[in-house]
Amino acid sequence: MTVSDLDPRLVVDQPGLAGAWAGLRRRLAQGELGPLPVIIGIAAIWLIFWIANPNFLTPGNLTNLVLQLAATGTISLGVVLVLLLGEIDLSVGAVSGVTAAVMAVLSVHHGVPGWLAILIGLVAGAAIGAFQGFWVTRFRIPAFVVTLAGLLAWTGALLAVLGDTGTVNITDPTIIGLANTFFIPLAAWLLALLVAAAYAAAKLLERRRRVAAGLPTPPLRLIVSRVVILAAAVFAAAAVLAADRGLPLALLIFAGLVVLVGLLITRTRFGRHVLAVGGNAEAARRAGIRVNNVRLVVYTLASSLAAAGGILAASRLFAVSQSSGASDTLLNAIAAAVIGGTSLWGGRGSAYSALLGGLVIFSISNGMDLLGVQSSTKFIVTGAVLLLAATVDALSRRGREAAGRV
Amino acid sequence: MPTPAPLLELNKISKRFGGVQALTDVDFSAERHQVTALVGDNGAGKSTLVKIISGIVAADSGTYRFEDRIVRVDSPQAAAALGIATIYQDLALSDNLDVVANLFLGREEVGGVGLLDETDMEQQATKVLTRLAVRIPSVRTQVASLSGGQRQSVAIARSMLGKPTMVVLDEPTAALGVAQTAQVLDLIRRLRDQGLAVVVISHNLADVFAIADVIVVLWLGRQVAVLDAKQTNSEEVVAAITGANVGDRLPAEVSEP
C-alpha cells in the first residue's frame, strides 16, 4: 500500500536482519534507546562489583538482591504508571508504610487472619490513591502538591496507627510467607521454561495472525533470536535461583505484577489511554477519552501497588516500624522507574523499567554494602546515578526533537 | 422538478459573544459531492460558524437542517452522530503513539480476552489510508516523525473511520509547504469524489480556487456572497472579503467598520 518512495528520513525498518540492525542504529541516533542503555549499565555495575568482591555474583547474594528488589520494585511499578501520565506521586513511600502498618496492627493486635489483613491493607492503598486522584482531578491541583501533602499526612497516619510502641512485629505465617517462601529449584526451571514457551507462542501466534490478515510480518529469524535472548535470560536466572534457596515467592509476585502491568500498558484500551493522556491530554480529550477517569484510576493503581510493595517489605523484615516506607523508599522507587527508561515527560516508558531500574539501584546498594561502604557514600552514588539516568532521558528527548519526534 | 435539498442547510444563524455580534443572520449550505470553501478576513465569523456546525457552540437563533430535517446540534457528539466530522487546525494527534493507535484513539478494537486487537486495527488502518491514497512510510510509524502533510492526512483519515457524510476542515493547509499542500488538496478532492460534503475554511485563495466548487464569503459576521468557483475570479472574492462592494446591501450600522 503506502510503502514509501518518499523521504529517506522517514524510512522504517527494511525487512531482514540487516534492516533490523540499521533500524537499531537509527533509533540510537534519534534517542529511541529502549532498554539497551540500562542493560549495559547493569552489566557494567555487576562487573565492577564482581571485580571488587567476587562474593557479589554468588547465587546467595543475587537471591538476596532479588528479595531486596521485590518490595521497592513493586512500588516503582505504580510510579511508572503515574510517570506515563507525565505526573508524579510523592506519596508512594508513605502509603507503603501506612498500609503495611494497617495490615500489621490488624493481624497482631486484632487477630485478623493474615490473608484478610493483607486484603484490607491493599484496599486501604486503593482508597488512598482514589482520594488523592480525586483531589488532583477535581480541584486541578498539581499532583506534586497533592501527593506531597499525602507524603506528610500518611507518614503521620503511620505513626498514629503504630501507636506508642512504634514497632509491630509480625508473627502471622501467611504474611511472613510472602517474602520468605522458596519453591524447590525445579519450580524455577519449570517457570523459566513456561515463560520462554509462552513468549515464543505469543510471538508466533501474533505472526500467524498478521500473515492471515495480509500484514507485513517481522522475519522469523528475528522472532527466533528474540526468543533465544529471552530464554537465555530466564534460564540464567533460574540457574542462579536453583543454586541457592530456590524460587522466591516474592520474586514470583513482583515479576507477575511486572508482566501484568506491562500487558495493561501495551495491550489494553486503558493502557493506550494512559499513554495518550501522557502524550497529549488535549488530543486524548477530543478523542473522547475521559481523561480525569484515566488519571483517577492511575493514582488508585499506584497507591495499590505501593501498598503491595509495603506489605512485601513488612513481610521480609517481619515488622512494621516508624521508619517503614520512609527516607529512601520513595526516592528508590522513582529512581528505579526513571533509570529503567520511563520518561519524566510522560507518554513514554514501560513496566519493565521498574524491574531493570530496580536492578540498577539495588545492585549498587547491595554491592556497596558488601564492600562496607558508608551510607553517606551510598546516598551520593545513588543520587548521581539518578541524575545520570534523567540526563539520558533528557538527551534522548532532545535527540527525538532533533529528529522531529517530539 | 425541485432540486434535492442540500445535506446541510443553516438559515438565519446569529450568535453573540458578550458585546460582540459574531454572526448575523447567516445562511450556509453544503452539498454532497461538493467542496464548499468558507472564506473571510480575520474576525469575519468563520470559526464561529464552524463551531456551530460541529456542535461546539450553539447558535442564539436560526435553524440547523441536516438531511432536510431540523436538528439540534448542541454538542460535538451530536454532530458526530449526524455524520459530521470536524478536523481542526491543531490536529490533536498523540505524538508518542503510532499511526494505527492515533487513528483508533478513543475507539480501540478489543478482542475476545479484553486485549487490543492490533491486527484488526492495523488492517482497517491500512485500508482507509489506501482508499485515501495517503502515503506514509508505515502505519506503525510514530506520528511525531511524520511531516505536516502526512499528519494532516492522518487526521483526515481518522475522521473517515467514523464513516461521516460531511467533513469540515479548519485551515487544512495553513502550516504546510508546497508539496504537502498539494498532497492534502488531492486528498480533499478524493473525499469529494467519494461523495462527501466537504467544507473547507481557508485563508489561501489559491488553495480555495484549486479545490472549491462553491465559495461562501463572510464579512463582519454576515454572509455577503455565495459564488460559483468556476464563474468567479479572485478579484471578486477579494472584493467580497474586504467588503468593498457590499456596503450598499447592508444596513447602515455595520457598513461602518
Interface residues (C-beta under 8 A of the other chain):
Chain A: M1 T2 V3 S4 L6 D7 L10 V11 V12 E206 R209 R210 A213 G214 L215 P216 L263 R267 T268 R269 R272 H273 L275 A276 G278 G279 N280 E282 A283 A284 R286 A287 G288 I289 G347 R348 R400 A403 G404 R405 V406
Chain B: Y88 L91 A92 L93 S94 D95 N96 L97 A101 L105 G106 R107 E108 V110 G114 L115 L116 T119 D120 E122 Q123 T126 L129 T130 V134 R135 I136 P137 S138 V139 R140 T141 Q142 A144 S145 L146 S147
